[in-house]
Amino acid sequence: MLITQEREFALGYTAITDMDTCYPEMLLDFGIFKLNEGQEESNADDKERAFILMKGEMEIKWDNKSFRISRQSLFDESPWCIHLPAKTGVTIKALSQNVEIALQSTTNSNQFDGKIYSPQECRIEHRGKGTMQETSTRTVRTIFDDSTAPHANLVLGEVITFPGKWSSYPPHHHPQPEIYHYRFLPEHGFGFTAIGKTPFLLHNNDTILIHSGEVHPQVTAPGYAMYYIWVIRHLDERRYVTPTFEPQHTWVIDPDVKIWPT
């Protein structure tokens, strides 16, 4: 399902999904904070939360900890992310104009220490490199997953898809729900995805909801780099580790396979 954001996000918090009111089957709250310099937001939700700084400079405080962090480019810089357990109070203050923060949250009764993930801690992989005639080479940034945060009910990261290339490829699926939130460089760029057998045209600020078992490859148009946040919600009975690739398409990952034109 595509959720289109045709205008810039308004100041304050814009909810895109909400477990209690819209798209509860995603098992996730997802939305965007937009703040101008000097504005503050406080949050003490009863859910596990992860805040990704997308743009600007901000100060964040919780449990007598305070950090000043900044990010100028989604495409050139790895993320800062603050990951907090339920009921931990947090205050965010914008130190520049047009600060944007993505908030992901879900239910989780586990108690754990809040953590700030720096760009240097982000796991970076150049997936697709050396295969498929480089038509699916992209950068995958994993902020945390089951191997690094077994106490979490979230899995979180970012993808940079290079102009004219594919990502989430070969086509794959998993039983856990997932959300993709997109940005383009330049911003008037576009891409495509197919969720199951339904195609969608993607633009800046759009969000895709991927339900259990839906296949979801992506491609961006030549000239336009595509960024997206990906957030997966572990299922209580089945935690996410790896996806299942569509078997008819796995042959393309063999680096020695012959692909026309050779």
PyMOL commands that set and color helices and strands:
alter all, ss='L'
color gray80, all
select helices_A, chain A and resi 24-26+119-121+132-134+247-253
alter helices_A, ss='H'
color red, helices_A
select strands_A, chain A and resi 2-3+12-17+29-35+40-43+48-62+65-71+81-84+90-94+99-106+115-117+123-127+138-144+154-161+166-167+172-173+178-185+191-195+198-202+207-210+218-220+225-233+244-245
alter strands_A, ss='S'
color yellow, strands_A
deselect
rebuild
show_as cartoon
